[in-house]
């Protein structure tokens, strides 16, 4: 089991490395229409009749996200101001989440409902797992509680998969329908989003393997 976790860790590194290389490559290719990530995001929102969501710039790299609490599409500076294939892909993807929210996409709603539980699990889960292993003879069920909390994180990881894939699909369909990208640019955006989605797949599999590892420790003891 430990070997499996190591293998998944190596796979995770490879996927992350490949993702960075893909985005580095496509960030250097300027769109023929010269539209910025901000302009693409605003257009996609308007085309989906979404007028209560703001597109704003946020600091950092790969910090792009949609916040359903205040209805904002947060784009990193490079994506917000950029006019590259990467900027278009990321901006449209994050707007895909806004479209999901507007249309009450079931998987997004479920993930949102789980956030308070996940916050608690992330805050206390690691301490309970470590404490449960160190003091198993004295508090045998401390480890089990930690495992249950960690299992919530695993569930959240797998629920995230359809949310991310659907957002990318919505983005790519919209970009293709509106002819915002040339065929070659669209292929690049598809490639970039494909590798981004794979990071979530590897993370989910890694979380599941780790959960099984903790369960094996509990069963042995």
N, C-alpha and C positions, 0 to 999 in steps of 0.2 A: 504493500500500500504506500509506503514511504517512497519507494522508487517511482510509483505512478505520479505522486505529487511533484517529484523532482522533474520528471519528464514533462508534465504539464507546465511547470515553471519555465522550462526551457522553451516550450512552444509559445508560452505567453510572451517571453522576451522576443522571440522571432516575429510574432505578429505585431507587437508594439514597434519594433525596429522597422519592419516593412511598412507599417502605417506612416511613420515619420518620413520615410524615404518617398512614399507615394505623394504625401502632401507637400513635401519639399519640391518634388518634381513638378506637380501641377500648380504650385503657387508661383512658378516662374513663367507660366503660359498665360498671357493676357487674353481675355475674351475679345472676340472681334467686335462685339457691341459696346465694349468698354464700360459696362454697367458695374457698379460697386455692389458689394454684398448687401449693404443697406438698401440700395435701390431695388435689388432683386427680391429681398425679403418683403419690402413694402408692397411691391407689385403682386407677389404671391398672396399676401394677406388680402389685398383688395380684390383680387380675382376670386377669392373664396368668401367674399362678403364679410370679412372680419375687419372691423374698424375700431375695436376697443382694445387692440393690442399694440403696444409701442415697441419700436425697434431701437435699442440703445446699445452703446458701446461699453465694453467692460475690459478691465485690465487683464494682462496675462496672455498666455498662449494655450490653445485648446481648452479655453474656459467657456466656450460657447454653450448656451443652454436656454431652454424655455422655462420660465417660471410661471406656473399656473396661478400662484397666489396673487401676484400683482399684474398678471397678464403682460409680460414683457419678453420679447425675444432678445436675449443678451448675446451680442457678438463680440468676440475679441477684436482688438484694434485692427489687426491684419485682415480679418475677415470683413469687418465693418467698412473699412476704407478700401480694401483690396478689390481689384478687378480681374482676378485670376479664376481659373477653373476651380481651384480649392475653395475660394471665397464663395463662388456661386453654389457649389455643392453643399457646403456647411450652412450657408444662410437659408437655402431652400429646405434642408433637412430640419433645422430648428423650427422653421415655419410649419413643417409637417406636424410637429408636436402641437403647435397652436391650432392647426386644423383639427387634429384629434380631439383637443380640448373642446373646441366649438361644436364638434359633432358628437360629443360624449362617447368617445371610443372606449369600449368596455375595458380593455386591458390597461389603458392609461388611468381610468377611474379606479381600477383595483389597485394599481401601483400607488396612486396618490393616497388611497385609504390606508395603505400599509406603512406609509412614511412615519407616523408617530411611533408605531411598534418597532420599526427598524432603527429609529433614533435611540430608543431604549436598549435594543439588542446590541447596537454598535458601542454604546457607552459602557455597558456592564458585561457584555458577553466574554470579552478577552480575560477580564479579571476572574470571572467565574470558572472559565476553562482552566486557567493556570492554577487557581486556588483548588479547583476540584482535583487536578492531577497531583498536586503537592500534598494535599490533606485528604486523600481519598479514604484512607482507613478511618479517619475521624468523622468526616462528613461525606459519605459515599454518594449522596444525591446532589451534592454541589456541582459535580461534573455534569450530571444529567441535566440540571437546570441550564448550565452553560451551553450544552449541546442543543437544547430546545431553542435557546435564543439564537444560536448560530444557524440552526435550521431555518429560522425566519429569514435570515440574510440570504440563505441559499434559495429559498422560495422567491424572494424579491429579485434575485439575479435572473431566475428563469422567466419571471413575469416581465422583466425588462426586455427580453429578447423580441417578442412580437411587437412591443412598443417601438423599439428602435428600427426594426426591419420595415414596419409599416410606415414610419415617418420617412425613411429613405425612399420607399416605393412611391409615396405621395409626391415627394420632391422630384423624383426622376420623371414621373408621369407628367407633372405640371411643366417642368422644363422642356420636355419633348413636345407636349401639346402646344405650348406657346412659342415654340421655335426660338427660345432665347439663346440656345447653344447650337453650334454647328454639329454635325454628326460626330466629328472627331472630338470636339469639346465635351459632348454628351457622354461619349465613351470614357473619357477621362474622369468625369464626375461620377459615373457609375463605378469605375474602378476604385476611386478614393473612398466612396461610401461603402463599398463591399468590404474593404479592409477595416474600415472603422467598425462595421458590424461584427467582424470576426473577433475583435477585442472583447466584446460582450459575451460571445460564445465561449471563448477560452476562459474568461473570468467565471462564468457560470459552471463550467465543467470543473475548473479548479476548486471552486467553493464546494461542489458536491463531493469531490475526492477528499477534501479536507474534513468534511462532515463524516464521511465513512471512516476516516482515520481515527477521529475522536470516538466514534461509536465502537471501533475495534478495541481501543484502549479501555473503554468502559466495560465491554464484554469480557475482556481478559481479566480484569480486576474483580 
